[in-house]
């Protein structure tokens, strides 16, 4: 039974990650809340699964002309440095603090998305090239 639940979590994470919506945003809560995976292990699984999902999604988005390569170094370089620093920090944080920080991030992200959805309601969001 648990194989199928893990598989379903992987499918959901893959679909969201492929659409560029952050598969880990769903994968981490699913693993911790429903499958009992420890918080730090769920983050590790997310990072491991992120690489192939991101590579495939990036190639599809690039093929469809949805990337502006000029801005990538300004986004990628700080992200690499800070993600390495955050990974080192997360390895030393208590699981409860890591869980609360991630939960707070999800709440803030949800509130931001709700507020921005209300602003664009009725206008019909147009797809445009970014970065």
Backbone as XML, in Angstrom:
<?xml version="1.0"?>
<chain id="A" units="angstrom">
  <residue number="1" name="UNK">
    <atom name="N" x="0.822" y="-1.200" z="0.000"/>
    <atom name="CA" x="0.000" y="0.000" z="0.000"/>
    <atom name="C" x="0.860" y="1.256" z="0.000"/>
  </residue>
  <residue number="2" name="UNK">
    <atom name="N" x="1.910" y="1.275" z="0.819"/>
    <atom name="CA" x="2.710" y="2.497" z="0.904"/>
    <atom name="C" x="3.447" y="2.778" z="-0.404"/>
  </residue>
  <residue number="3" name="UNK">
    <atom name="N" x="3.798" y="1.716" z="-1.171"/>
    <atom name="CA" x="4.435" y="1.942" z="-2.462"/>
    <atom name="C" x="3.546" y="2.813" z="-3.339"/>
  </residue>
  <residue number="4" name="UNK">
    <atom name="N" x="2.262" y="2.510" z="-3.367"/>
    <atom name="CA" x="1.331" y="3.259" z="-4.207"/>
    <atom name="C" x="1.164" y="4.698" z="-3.723"/>
  </residue>
  <residue number="5" name="UNK">
    <atom name="N" x="1.194" y="4.889" z="-2.413"/>
    <atom name="CA" x="1.094" y="6.252" z="-1.878"/>
    <atom name="C" x="2.333" y="7.066" z="-2.229"/>
  </residue>
  <residue number="6" name="UNK">
    <atom name="N" x="3.510" y="6.449" z="-2.097"/>
    <atom name="CA" x="4.734" y="7.147" z="-2.485"/>
    <atom name="C" x="4.727" y="7.437" z="-3.982"/>
  </residue>
  <residue number="7" name="UNK">
    <atom name="N" x="4.267" y="6.471" z="-4.768"/>
    <atom name="CA" x="4.179" y="6.658" z="-6.213"/>
    <atom name="C" x="3.239" y="7.809" z="-6.555"/>
  </residue>
  <residue number="8" name="UNK">
    <atom name="N" x="2.086" y="7.870" z="-5.896"/>
    <atom name="CA" x="1.124" y="8.945" z="-6.117"/>
    <atom name="C" x="1.722" y="10.304" z="-5.748"/>
  </residue>
  <residue number="9" name="UNK">
    <atom name="N" x="2.475" y="10.355" z="-4.652"/>
    <atom name="CA" x="3.152" y="11.600" z="-4.269"/>
    <atom name="C" x="4.154" y="12.014" z="-5.343"/>
  </residue>
  <residue number="10" name="UNK">
    <atom name="N" x="4.877" y="11.033" z="-5.886"/>
    <atom name="CA" x="5.825" y="11.321" z="-6.955"/>
    <atom name="C" x="5.146" y="11.834" z="-8.209"/>
  </residue>
  <residue number="11" name="UNK">
    <atom name="N" x="4.007" y="11.254" z="-8.540"/>
    <atom name="CA" x="3.246" y="11.707" z="-9.713"/>
    <atom name="C" x="2.793" y="13.150" z="-9.520"/>
  </residue>
  <residue number="12" name="UNK">
    <atom name="N" x="2.213" y="13.434" z="-8.363"/>
    <atom name="CA" x="1.738" y="14.793" z="-8.093"/>
    <atom name="C" x="2.894" y="15.795" z="-8.100"/>
  </residue>
  <residue number="13" name="UNK">
    <atom name="N" x="3.998" y="15.441" z="-7.447"/>
    <atom name="CA" x="5.168" y="16.318" z="-7.451"/>
    <atom name="C" x="5.718" y="16.522" z="-8.850"/>
  </residue>
  <residue number="14" name="UNK">
    <atom name="N" x="5.723" y="15.460" z="-9.649"/>
    <atom name="CA" x="6.221" y="15.563" z="-11.016"/>
    <atom name="C" x="5.355" y="16.444" z="-11.891"/>
  </residue>
  <residue number="15" name="UNK">
    <atom name="N" x="4.051" y="16.314" z="-11.755"/>
    <atom name="CA" x="3.134" y="17.142" z="-12.547"/>
    <atom name="C" x="3.302" y="18.613" z="-12.177"/>
  </residue>
  <residue number="16" name="UNK">
    <atom name="N" x="3.306" y="18.907" z="-10.886"/>
    <atom name="CA" x="3.465" y="20.303" z="-10.456"/>
    <atom name="C" x="4.838" y="20.843" z="-10.825"/>
  </residue>
  <residue number="17" name="UNK">
    <atom name="N" x="5.873" y="20.032" z="-10.646"/>
    <atom name="CA" x="7.220" y="20.458" z="-11.013"/>
    <atom name="C" x="7.357" y="20.686" z="-12.507"/>
  </residue>
  <residue number="18" name="UNK">
    <atom name="N" x="6.740" y="19.830" z="-13.299"/>
    <atom name="CA" x="6.789" y="19.978" z="-14.750"/>
    <atom name="C" x="6.114" y="21.240" z="-15.237"/>
  </residue>
  <residue number="19" name="UNK">
    <atom name="N" x="5.113" y="21.688" z="-14.499"/>
    <atom name="CA" x="4.429" y="22.926" z="-14.869"/>
    <atom name="C" x="5.137" y="24.148" z="-14.293"/>
  </residue>
  <residue number="20" name="UNK">
    <atom name="N" x="6.240" y="23.917" z="-13.565"/>
    <atom name="CA" x="6.988" y="25.035" z="-13.000"/>
    <atom name="C" x="6.367" y="25.596" z="-11.737"/>
  </residue>
  <residue number="21" name="UNK">
    <atom name="N" x="5.509" y="24.819" z="-11.088"/>
    <atom name="CA" x="4.828" y="25.317" z="-9.891"/>
    <atom name="C" x="5.457" y="24.784" z="-8.611"/>
  </residue>
  <residue number="22" name="UNK">
    <atom name="N" x="6.598" y="24.155" z="-8.699"/>
    <atom name="CA" x="7.276" y="23.678" z="-7.508"/>
    <atom name="C" x="6.692" y="22.397" z="-6.962"/>
  </residue>
  <residue number="23" name="UNK">
    <atom name="N" x="7.151" y="21.289" z="-7.475"/>
    <atom name="CA" x="6.663" y="20.002" z="-7.010"/>
    <atom name="C" x="6.922" y="19.774" z="-5.534"/>
  </residue>
  <residue number="24" name="UNK">
    <atom name="N" x="8.015" y="20.348" z="-5.026"/>
    <atom name="CA" x="8.352" y="20.202" z="-3.610"/>
    <atom name="C" x="7.367" y="20.877" z="-2.691"/>
  </residue>
  <residue number="25" name="UNK">
    <atom name="N" x="6.690" y="21.888" z="-3.207"/>
    <atom name="CA" x="5.685" y="22.583" z="-2.405"/>
    <atom name="C" x="4.572" y="21.620" z="-2.014"/>
  </residue>
  <residue number="26" name="UNK">
    <atom name="N" x="4.280" y="20.668" z="-2.869"/>
    <atom name="CA" x="3.282" y="19.643" z="-2.545"/>
    <atom name="C" x="3.940" y="18.392" z="-1.976"/>
  </residue>
  <residue number="27" name="UNK">
    <atom name="N" x="5.109" y="18.038" z="-2.490"/>
    <atom name="CA" x="5.754" y="16.785" z="-2.118"/>
    <atom name="C" x="6.135" y="16.740" z="-0.641"/>
  </residue>
  <residue number="28" name="UNK">
    <atom name="N" x="6.706" y="17.803" z="-0.124"/>
    <atom name="CA" x="7.153" y="17.802" z="1.274"/>
    <atom name="C" x="5.981" y="17.641" z="2.241"/>
  </residue>
  <residue number="29" name="UNK">
    <atom name="N" x="4.896" y="18.424" z="2.122"/>
    <atom name="CA" x="3.773" y="18.185" z="3.035"/>
    <atom name="C" x="3.146" y="16.797" z="2.876"/>
  </residue>
  <residue number="30" name="UNK">
    <atom name="N" x="3.059" y="16.299" z="1.650"/>
    <atom name="CA" x="2.493" y="14.963" z="1.450"/>
    <atom name="C" x="3.333" y="13.901" z="2.150"/>
  </residue>
  <residue number="31" name="UNK">
    <atom name="N" x="4.646" y="13.997" z="2.000"/>
    <atom name="CA" x="5.524" y="13.012" z="2.623"/>
    <atom name="C" x="5.481" y="13.084" z="4.141"/>
  </residue>
  <residue number="32" name="UNK">
    <atom name="N" x="5.482" y="14.300" z="4.681"/>
    <atom name="CA" x="5.534" y="14.437" z="6.140"/>
    <atom name="C" x="4.181" y="14.203" z="6.798"/>
  </residue>
  <residue number="33" name="UNK">
    <atom name="N" x="3.137" y="14.782" z="6.259"/>
    <atom name="CA" x="1.829" y="14.701" z="6.909"/>
    <atom name="C" x="1.121" y="13.366" z="6.691"/>
  </residue>
  <residue number="34" name="UNK">
    <atom name="N" x="1.208" y="12.825" z="5.495"/>
    <atom name="CA" x="0.430" y="11.634" z="5.174"/>
    <atom name="C" x="1.234" y="10.338" z="5.199"/>
  </residue>
  <residue number="35" name="UNK">
    <atom name="N" x="2.542" y="10.443" z="4.988"/>
    <atom name="CA" x="3.341" y="9.219" z="4.939"/>
    <atom name="C" x="4.313" y="9.094" z="6.106"/>
  </residue>
  <residue number="36" name="UNK">
    <atom name="N" x="4.346" y="10.090" z="6.989"/>
    <atom name="CA" x="5.163" y="10.004" z="8.193"/>
    <atom name="C" x="6.660" y="10.095" z="7.983"/>
  </residue>
  <residue number="37" name="UNK">
    <atom name="N" x="7.092" y="10.644" z="6.857"/>
    <atom name="CA" x="8.521" y="10.802" z="6.596"/>
    <atom name="C" x="9.036" y="11.967" z="7.439"/>
  </residue>
  <residue number="38" name="UNK">
    <atom name="N" x="10.180" y="11.813" z="8.115"/>
    <atom name="CA" x="10.732" y="12.930" z="8.887"/>
    <atom name="C" x="10.993" y="14.151" z="7.996"/>
  </residue>
  <residue number="39" name="UNK">
    <atom name="N" x="10.863" y="15.329" z="8.574"/>
    <atom name="CA" x="10.965" y="16.582" z="7.823"/>
    <atom name="C" x="12.273" y="16.677" z="7.034"/>
  </residue>
  <residue number="40" name="UNK">
    <atom name="N" x="13.404" y="16.431" z="7.688"/>
    <atom name="CA" x="14.697" y="16.548" z="7.002"/>
    <atom name="C" x="14.802" y="15.540" z="5.860"/>
  </residue>
  <residue number="41" name="UNK">
    <atom name="N" x="14.298" y="14.331" z="6.055"/>
    <atom name="CA" x="14.334" y="13.324" z="4.993"/>
    <atom name="C" x="13.443" y="13.731" z="3.824"/>
  </residue>
  <residue number="42" name="UNK">
    <atom name="N" x="12.291" y="14.338" z="4.121"/>
    <atom name="CA" x="11.395" y="14.800" z="3.055"/>
    <atom name="C" x="12.063" y="15.883" z="2.218"/>
  </residue>
  <residue number="43" name="UNK">
    <atom name="N" x="12.803" y="16.770" z="2.870"/>
    <atom name="CA" x="13.527" y="17.803" z="2.123"/>
    <atom name="C" x="14.608" y="17.162" z="1.253"/>
  </residue>
  <residue number="44" name="UNK">
    <atom name="N" x="15.280" y="16.150" z="1.780"/>
    <atom name="CA" x="16.294" y="15.451" z="0.991"/>
    <atom name="C" x="15.702" y="14.748" z="-0.216"/>
  </residue>
  <residue number="45" name="UNK">
    <atom name="N" x="14.575" y="14.074" z="-0.025"/>
    <atom name="CA" x="13.892" y="13.403" z="-1.136"/>
    <atom name="C" x="13.467" y="14.431" z="-2.175"/>
  </residue>
  <residue number="46" name="UNK">
    <atom name="N" x="12.964" y="15.566" z="-1.708"/>
    <atom name="CA" x="12.551" y="16.623" z="-2.623"/>
    <atom name="C" x="13.728" y="17.116" z="-3.458"/>
  </residue>
  <residue number="47" name="UNK">
    <atom name="N" x="14.861" y="17.331" z="-2.818"/>
    <atom name="CA" x="16.031" y="17.809" z="-3.553"/>
    <atom name="C" x="16.500" y="16.781" z="-4.572"/>
  </residue>
  <residue number="48" name="UNK">
    <atom name="N" x="16.478" y="15.519" z="-4.193"/>
    <atom name="CA" x="16.898" y="14.463" z="-5.108"/>
    <atom name="C" x="15.959" y="14.353" z="-6.306"/>
  </residue>
  <residue number="49" name="UNK">
    <atom name="N" x="14.673" y="14.462" z="-6.066"/>
    <atom name="CA" x="13.711" y="14.358" z="-7.167"/>
    <atom name="C" x="13.648" y="15.629" z="-8.004"/>
  </residue>
  <residue number="50" name="UNK">
    <atom name="N" x="14.117" y="16.730" z="-7.443"/>
    <atom name="CA" x="14.041" y="18.015" z="-8.134"/>
    <atom name="C" x="14.918" y="18.058" z="-9.383"/>
  </residue>
  <residue number="51" name="UNK">
    <atom name="N" x="16.104" y="17.475" z="-9.325"/>
    <atom name="CA" x="17.031" y="17.590" z="-10.448"/>
    <atom name="C" x="16.468" y="17.069" z="-11.766"/>
  </residue>
  <residue number="52" name="UNK">
    <atom name="N" x="15.992" y="15.829" z="-11.841"/>
    <atom name="CA" x="15.456" y="15.386" z="-13.136"/>
    <atom name="C" x="14.202" y="16.142" z="-13.556"/>
  </residue>
  <residue number="53" name="UNK">
    <atom name="N" x="13.337" y="16.474" z="-12.588"/>
    <atom name="CA" x="12.117" y="17.225" z="-12.931"/>
    <atom name="C" x="12.481" y="18.594" z="-13.491"/>
  </residue>
  <residue number="54" name="UNK">
    <atom name="N" x="13.419" y="19.269" z="-12.840"/>
    <atom name="CA" x="13.805" y="20.607" z="-13.280"/>
    <atom name="C" x="14.472" y="20.566" z="-14.648"/>
  </residue>
  <residue number="55" name="UNK">
    <atom name="N" x="15.316" y="19.578" z="-14.881"/>
    <atom name="CA" x="15.992" y="19.474" z="-16.177"/>
    <atom name="C" x="14.988" y="19.264" z="-17.306"/>
  </residue>
  <residue number="56" name="UNK">
    <atom name="N" x="14.030" y="18.381" z="-17.093"/>
    <atom name="CA" x="13.017" y="18.141" z="-18.125"/>
    <atom name="C" x="12.123" y="19.358" z="-18.335"/>
  </residue>
  <residue number="57" name="UNK">
    <atom name="N" x="11.675" y="19.966" z="-17.247"/>
    <atom name="CA" x="10.807" y="21.145" z="-17.366"/>
    <atom name="C" x="11.551" y="22.293" z="-18.037"/>
  </residue>
  <residue number="58" name="UNK">
    <atom name="N" x="12.815" y="22.477" z="-17.677"/>
    <atom name="CA" x="13.609" y="23.548" z="-18.277"/>
    <atom name="C" x="13.767" y="23.340" z="-19.776"/>
  </residue>
  <residue number="59" name="UNK">
    <atom name="N" x="14.013" y="22.103" z="-20.191"/>
    <atom name="CA" x="14.179" y="21.862" z="-21.626"/>
    <atom name="C" x="12.882" y="22.127" z="-22.390"/>
  </residue>
  <residue number="60" name="UNK">
    <atom name="N" x="11.747" y="21.766" z="-21.810"/>
    <atom name="CA" x="10.460" y="22.021" z="-22.473"/>
    <atom name="C" x="10.185" y="23.517" z="-22.549"/>
  </residue>
  <residue number="61" name="UNK">
    <atom name="N" x="10.413" y="24.228" z="-21.445"/>
    <atom name="CA" x="10.173" y="25.677" z="-21.445"/>
    <atom name="C" x="11.123" y="26.391" z="-22.408"/>
  </residue>
  <residue number="62" name="UNK">
    <atom name="N" x="12.369" y="25.945" z="-22.482"/>
    <atom name="CA" x="13.324" y="26.544" z="-23.417"/>
    <atom name="C" x="12.900" y="26.265" z="-24.859"/>
  </residue>
  <residue number="63" name="UNK">
    <atom name="N" x="12.468" y="25.046" z="-25.120"/>
    <atom name="CA" x="12.016" y="24.675" z="-26.466"/>
    <atom name="C" x="10.824" y="25.520" z="-26.900"/>
  </residue>
  <residue number="64" name="UNK">
    <atom name="N" x="9.958" y="25.871" z="-25.955"/>
    <atom name="CA" x="8.779" y="26.681" z="-26.261"/>
    <atom name="C" x="9.059" y="28.179" z="-26.235"/>
  </residue>
  <residue number="65" name="UNK">
    <atom name="N" x="10.319" y="28.563" z="-26.061"/>
    <atom name="CA" x="10.696" y="29.972" z="-26.094"/>
    <atom name="C" x="10.243" y="30.779" z="-24.895"/>
  </residue>
  <residue number="66" name="UNK">
    <atom name="N" x="10.116" y="30.139" z="-23.753"/>
    <atom name="CA" x="9.625" y="30.834" z="-22.564"/>
    <atom name="C" x="10.750" y="31.317" z="-21.646"/>
  </residue>
  <residue number="67" name="UNK">
    <atom name="N" x="11.987" y="31.282" z="-22.124"/>
    <atom name="CA" x="13.118" y="31.716" z="-21.301"/>
    <atom name="C" x="13.882" y="32.839" z="-21.978"/>
  </residue>
  <residue number="68" name="UNK">
    <atom name="N" x="14.306" y="33.782" z="-21.187"/>
    <atom name="CA" x="15.233" y="34.800" z="-21.667"/>
    <atom name="C" x="16.570" y="34.496" z="-21.012"/>
  </residue>
  <residue number="69" name="UNK">
    <atom name="N" x="17.515" y="34.042" z="-21.789"/>
    <atom name="CA" x="18.785" y="33.573" z="-21.241"/>
    <atom name="C" x="19.659" y="34.683" z="-20.684"/>
  </residue>
  <residue number="70" name="UNK">
    <atom name="N" x="19.393" y="35.929" z="-21.059"/>
    <atom name="CA" x="20.232" y="37.036" z="-20.596"/>
    <atom name="C" x="20.179" y="37.201" z="-19.076"/>
  </residue>
  <residue number="71" name="UNK">
    <atom name="N" x="19.063" y="36.936" z="-18.466"/>
    <atom name="CA" x="18.911" y="37.160" z="-17.034"/>
    <atom name="C" x="19.269" y="35.974" z="-16.160"/>
  </residue>
  <residue number="72" name="UNK">
    <atom name="N" x="19.552" y="34.832" z="-16.767"/>
    <atom name="CA" x="19.789" y="33.628" z="-15.980"/>
    <atom name="C" x="20.941" y="33.732" z="-14.984"/>
  </residue>
  <residue number="73" name="UNK">
    <atom name="N" x="22.099" y="34.287" z="-15.359"/>
    <atom name="CA" x="23.185" y="34.353" z="-14.366"/>
    <atom name="C" x="22.805" y="35.146" z="-13.116"/>
  </residue>
  <residue number="74" name="UNK">
    <atom name="N" x="21.999" y="36.186" z="-13.283"/>
    <atom name="CA" x="21.609" y="37.007" z="-12.136"/>
    <atom name="C" x="20.643" y="36.265" z="-11.213"/>
  </residue>
  <residue number="75" name="UNK">
    <atom name="N" x="19.990" y="35.267" z="-11.727"/>
    <atom name="CA" x="19.073" y="34.461" z="-10.926"/>
    <atom name="C" x="19.761" y="33.208" z="-10.389"/>
  </residue>
  <residue number="76" name="UNK">
    <atom name="N" x="20.527" y="32.542" z="-11.238"/>
    <atom name="CA" x="21.102" y="31.246" z="-10.889"/>
    <atom name="C" x="22.261" y="31.361" z="-9.903"/>
  </residue>
  <residue number="77" name="UNK">
    <atom name="N" x="23.162" y="32.300" z="-10.108"/>
    <atom name="CA" x="24.340" y="32.383" z="-9.235"/>
    <atom name="C" x="23.985" y="32.644" z="-7.772"/>
  </residue>
  <residue number="78" name="UNK">
    <atom name="N" x="23.172" y="33.655" z="-7.461"/>
    <atom name="CA" x="22.805" y="33.823" z="-6.048"/>
    <atom name="C" x="22.009" y="32.634" z="-5.505"/>
  </residue>
  <residue number="79" name="UNK">
    <atom name="N" x="21.173" y="32.028" z="-6.347"/>
    <atom name="CA" x="20.383" y="30.880" z="-5.900"/>
    <atom name="C" x="21.285" y="29.704" z="-5.534"/>
  </residue>
  <residue number="80" name="UNK">
    <atom name="N" x="22.338" y="29.475" z="-6.311"/>
    <atom name="CA" x="23.269" y="28.392" z="-6.000"/>
    <atom name="C" x="23.973" y="28.621" z="-4.673"/>
  </residue>
  <residue number="81" name="UNK">
    <atom name="N" x="24.485" y="29.823" z="-4.485"/>
    <atom name="CA" x="25.221" y="30.138" z="-3.255"/>
    <atom name="C" x="24.304" y="30.042" z="-2.041"/>
  </residue>
  <residue number="82" name="UNK">
    <atom name="N" x="23.138" y="30.660" z="-2.133"/>
    <atom name="CA" x="22.236" y="30.684" z="-0.984"/>
    <atom name="C" x="21.592" y="29.325" z="-0.713"/>
  </residue>
  <residue number="83" name="UNK">
    <atom name="N" x="21.366" y="28.527" z="-1.744"/>
    <atom name="CA" x="20.800" y="27.197" z="-1.491"/>
    <atom name="C" x="21.817" y="26.301" z="-0.797"/>
  </residue>
  <residue number="84" name="UNK">
    <atom name="N" x="23.094" y="26.446" z="-1.139"/>
    <atom name="CA" x="24.128" y="25.678" z="-0.436"/>
    <atom name="C" x="24.197" y="26.100" z="1.030"/>
  </residue>
  <residue number="85" name="UNK">
    <atom name="N" x="24.148" y="27.403" z="1.277"/>
    <atom name="CA" x="24.179" y="27.902" z="2.654"/>
    <atom name="C" x="22.943" y="27.447" z="3.428"/>
  </residue>
  <residue number="86" name="UNK">
    <atom name="N" x="21.788" y="27.500" z="2.793"/>
    <atom name="CA" x="20.549" y="27.086" z="3.456"/>
    <atom name="C" x="20.546" y="25.585" z="3.747"/>
  </residue>
  <residue number="87" name="UNK">
    <atom name="N" x="21.114" y="24.785" z="2.854"/>
    <atom name="CA" x="21.187" y="23.341" z="3.085"/>
    <atom name="C" x="22.072" y="23.032" z="4.287"/>
  </residue>
  <residue number="88" name="UNK">
    <atom name="N" x="23.187" y="23.737" z="4.395"/>
    <atom name="CA" x="24.061" y="23.549" z="5.560"/>
    <atom name="C" x="23.349" y="23.956" z="6.843"/>
  </residue>
  <residue number="89" name="UNK">
    <atom name="N" x="22.628" y="25.052" z="6.792"/>
    <atom name="CA" x="21.889" y="25.518" z="7.959"/>
    <atom name="C" x="20.772" y="24.543" z="8.330"/>
  </residue>
  <residue number="90" name="UNK">
    <atom name="N" x="20.020" y="24.078" z="7.339"/>
    <atom name="CA" x="18.891" y="23.178" z="7.594"/>
    <atom name="C" x="19.343" y="21.866" z="8.223"/>
  </residue>
  <residue number="91" name="UNK">
    <atom name="N" x="20.556" y="21.429" z="7.898"/>
    <atom name="CA" x="21.066" y="20.180" z="8.464"/>
    <atom name="C" x="21.260" y="20.281" z="9.973"/>
  </residue>
  <residue number="92" name="UNK">
    <atom name="N" x="21.387" y="21.501" z="10.483"/>
    <atom name="CA" x="21.633" y="21.695" z="11.912"/>
    <atom name="C" x="20.416" y="22.221" z="12.666"/>
  </residue>
  <residue number="93" name="UNK">
    <atom name="N" x="19.313" y="22.431" z="11.977"/>
    <atom name="CA" x="18.113" y="22.941" z="12.636"/>
    <atom name="C" x="17.283" y="21.793" z="13.202"/>
  </residue>
  <residue number="94" name="UNK">
    <atom name="N" x="16.613" y="22.030" z="14.317"/>
    <atom name="CA" x="15.695" y="21.006" z="14.830"/>
    <atom name="C" x="14.546" y="20.777" z="13.844"/>
  </residue>
  <residue number="95" name="UNK">
    <atom name="N" x="14.050" y="19.556" z="13.791"/>
    <atom name="CA" x="12.993" y="19.198" z="12.841"/>
    <atom name="C" x="11.750" y="20.059" z="13.023"/>
  </residue>
  <residue number="96" name="UNK">
    <atom name="N" x="11.395" y="20.368" z="14.264"/>
    <atom name="CA" x="10.201" y="21.181" z="14.512"/>
    <atom name="C" x="10.355" y="22.583" z="13.929"/>
  </residue>
  <residue number="97" name="UNK">
    <atom name="N" x="11.529" y="23.171" z="14.086"/>
    <atom name="CA" x="11.772" y="24.505" z="13.527"/>
    <atom name="C" x="11.721" y="24.467" z="12.001"/>
  </residue>
  <residue number="98" name="UNK">
    <atom name="N" x="12.305" y="23.447" z="11.415"/>
    <atom name="CA" x="12.280" y="23.296" z="9.958"/>
    <atom name="C" x="10.842" y="23.139" z="9.465"/>
  </residue>
  <residue number="99" name="UNK">
    <atom name="N" x="10.056" y="22.350" z="10.179"/>
    <atom name="CA" x="8.647" y="22.146" z="9.818"/>
    <atom name="C" x="7.865" y="23.451" z="9.915"/>
  </residue>
  <residue number="100" name="UNK">
    <atom name="N" x="8.080" y="24.202" z="10.990"/>
    <atom name="CA" x="7.368" y="25.473" z="11.165"/>
    <atom name="C" x="7.793" y="26.505" z="10.122"/>
  </residue>
  <residue number="101" name="UNK">
    <atom name="N" x="9.073" y="26.541" z="9.801"/>
    <atom name="CA" x="9.552" y="27.485" z="8.786"/>
    <atom name="C" x="8.937" y="27.167" z="7.427"/>
  </residue>
  <residue number="102" name="UNK">
    <atom name="N" x="8.900" y="25.895" z="7.072"/>
    <atom name="CA" x="8.320" y="25.512" z="5.789"/>
    <atom name="C" x="6.819" y="25.778" z="5.773"/>
  </residue>
  <residue number="103" name="UNK">
    <atom name="N" x="6.142" y="25.488" z="6.865"/>
    <atom name="CA" x="4.707" y="25.769" z="6.960"/>
    <atom name="C" x="4.412" y="27.253" z="6.844"/>
  </residue>
  <residue number="104" name="UNK">
    <atom name="N" x="5.232" y="28.079" z="7.494"/>
    <atom name="CA" x="5.064" y="29.534" z="7.402"/>
    <atom name="C" x="5.270" y="30.015" z="5.974"/>
  </residue>
  <residue number="105" name="UNK">
    <atom name="N" x="6.248" y="29.432" z="5.298"/>
    <atom name="CA" x="6.493" y="29.775" z="3.902"/>
    <atom name="C" x="5.273" y="29.440" z="3.042"/>
  </residue>
  <residue number="106" name="UNK">
    <atom name="N" x="4.681" y="28.268" z="3.257"/>
    <atom name="CA" x="3.505" y="27.877" z="2.476"/>
    <atom name="C" x="2.319" y="28.797" z="2.735"/>
  </residue>
  <residue number="107" name="UNK">
    <atom name="N" x="2.126" y="29.190" z="3.992"/>
    <atom name="CA" x="1.031" y="30.111" z="4.320"/>
    <atom name="C" x="1.260" y="31.459" z="3.640"/>
  </residue>
  <residue number="108" name="UNK">
    <atom name="N" x="2.481" y="31.994" z="3.743"/>
    <atom name="CA" x="2.796" y="33.284" z="3.120"/>
    <atom name="C" x="2.625" y="33.211" z="1.605"/>
  </residue>
  <residue number="109" name="UNK">
    <atom name="N" x="3.087" y="32.130" z="1.002"/>
    <atom name="CA" x="2.949" y="31.955" z="-0.443"/>
    <atom name="C" x="1.479" y="31.892" z="-0.845"/>
  </residue>
  <residue number="110" name="UNK">
    <atom name="N" x="0.678" y="31.186" z="-0.073"/>
    <atom name="CA" x="-0.757" y="31.091" z="-0.364"/>
    <atom name="C" x="-1.439" y="32.446" z="-0.277"/>
  </residue>
  <residue number="111" name="UNK">
    <atom name="N" x="-1.122" y="33.202" z="0.765"/>
    <atom name="CA" x="-1.717" y="34.532" z="0.916"/>
    <atom name="C" x="-1.311" y="35.454" z="-0.229"/>
  </residue>
  <residue number="112" name="UNK">
    <atom name="N" x="-0.050" y="35.387" z="-0.622"/>
    <atom name="CA" x="0.428" y="36.202" z="-1.736"/>
    <atom name="C" x="-0.299" y="35.837" z="-3.024"/>
  </residue>
  <residue number="113" name="UNK">
    <atom name="N" x="-0.439" y="34.536" z="-3.287"/>
    <atom name="CA" x="-1.120" y="34.094" z="-4.508"/>
    <atom name="C" x="-2.593" y="34.494" z="-4.503"/>
  </residue>
  <residue number="114" name="UNK">
    <atom name="N" x="-3.241" y="34.404" z="-3.351"/>
    <atom name="CA" x="-4.644" y="34.827" z="-3.264"/>
    <atom name="C" x="-4.779" y="36.316" z="-3.539"/>
  </residue>
  <residue number="115" name="UNK">
    <atom name="N" x="-3.887" y="37.113" z="-2.965"/>
    <atom name="CA" x="-3.940" y="38.561" z="-3.175"/>
    <atom name="C" x="-3.675" y="38.911" z="-4.635"/>
  </residue>
  <residue number="116" name="UNK">
    <atom name="N" x="-2.700" y="38.264" z="-5.252"/>
    <atom name="CA" x="-2.399" y="38.576" z="-6.652"/>
    <atom name="C" x="-3.488" y="38.050" z="-7.580"/>
  </residue>
  <residue number="117" name="UNK">
    <atom name="N" x="-4.164" y="36.972" z="-7.211"/>
    <atom name="CA" x="-5.261" y="36.450" z="-8.036"/>
    <atom name="C" x="-6.442" y="37.406" z="-8.029"/>
  </residue>
  <residue number="118" name="UNK">
    <atom name="N" x="-6.704" y="38.033" z="-6.893"/>
    <atom name="CA" x="-7.804" y="38.991" z="-6.819"/>
    <atom name="C" x="-7.521" y="40.210" z="-7.685"/>
  </residue>
  <residue number="119" name="UNK">
    <atom name="N" x="-6.249" y="40.639" z="-7.741"/>
    <atom name="CA" x="-5.891" y="41.801" z="-8.554"/>
    <atom name="C" x="-6.071" y="41.523" z="-10.037"/>
  </residue>
  <residue number="120" name="UNK">
    <atom name="N" x="-5.719" y="40.305" z="-10.451"/>
    <atom name="CA" x="-5.785" y="39.999" z="-11.883"/>
    <atom name="C" x="-7.115" y="39.377" z="-12.294"/>
  </residue>
  <residue number="121" name="UNK">
    <atom name="N" x="-8.045" y="39.230" z="-11.381"/>
    <atom name="CA" x="-9.341" y="38.619" z="-11.709"/>
    <atom name="C" x="-10.077" y="39.459" z="-12.740"/>
  </residue>
  <residue number="122" name="UNK">
    <atom name="N" x="-10.600" y="38.782" z="-13.729"/>
    <atom name="CA" x="-11.368" y="39.467" z="-14.759"/>
    <atom name="C" x="-10.520" y="39.975" z="-15.902"/>
  </residue>
  <residue number="123" name="UNK">
    <atom name="N" x="-9.258" y="40.213" z="-15.671"/>
    <atom name="CA" x="-8.396" y="40.747" z="-16.716"/>
    <atom name="C" x="-7.850" y="39.683" z="-17.639"/>
  </residue>
  <residue number="124" name="UNK">
    <atom name="N" x="-7.879" y="38.444" z="-17.223"/>
    <atom name="CA" x="-7.339" y="37.379" z="-18.058"/>
    <atom name="C" x="-5.833" y="37.478" z="-18.171"/>
  </residue>
  <residue number="125" name="UNK">
    <atom name="N" x="-5.137" y="36.686" z="-17.405"/>
    <atom name="CA" x="-3.677" y="36.728" z="-17.400"/>
    <atom name="C" x="-3.136" y="36.221" z="-18.723"/>
  </residue>
  <residue number="126" name="UNK">
    <atom name="N" x="-2.238" y="36.986" z="-19.327"/>
    <atom name="CA" x="-1.644" y="36.592" z="-20.594"/>
    <atom name="C" x="-0.296" y="35.952" z="-20.333"/>
  </residue>
  <residue number="127" name="UNK">
    <atom name="N" x="0.015" y="34.943" z="-21.110"/>
    <atom name="CA" x="1.291" y="34.255" z="-20.995"/>
    <atom name="C" x="2.356" y="35.093" z="-21.668"/>
  </residue>
  <residue number="128" name="UNK">
    <atom name="N" x="3.428" y="35.328" z="-20.957"/>
    <atom name="CA" x="4.506" y="36.109" z="-21.552"/>
    <atom name="C" x="5.843" y="35.478" z="-21.222"/>
  </residue>
  <residue number="129" name="UNK">
    <atom name="N" x="6.833" y="35.803" z="-22.035"/>
    <atom name="CA" x="8.169" y="35.281" z="-21.794"/>
    <atom name="C" x="8.780" y="35.999" z="-20.600"/>
  </residue>
  <residue number="130" name="UNK">
    <atom name="N" x="9.381" y="35.219" z="-19.717"/>
    <atom name="CA" x="10.101" y="35.788" z="-18.590"/>
    <atom name="C" x="11.434" y="35.096" z="-18.465"/>
  </residue>
  <residue number="131" name="UNK">
    <atom name="N" x="12.376" y="35.782" z="-18.008"/>
    <atom name="CA" x="13.734" y="35.279" z="-17.805"/>
    <atom name="C" x="14.086" y="34.319" z="-18.886"/>
  </residue>
</chain>
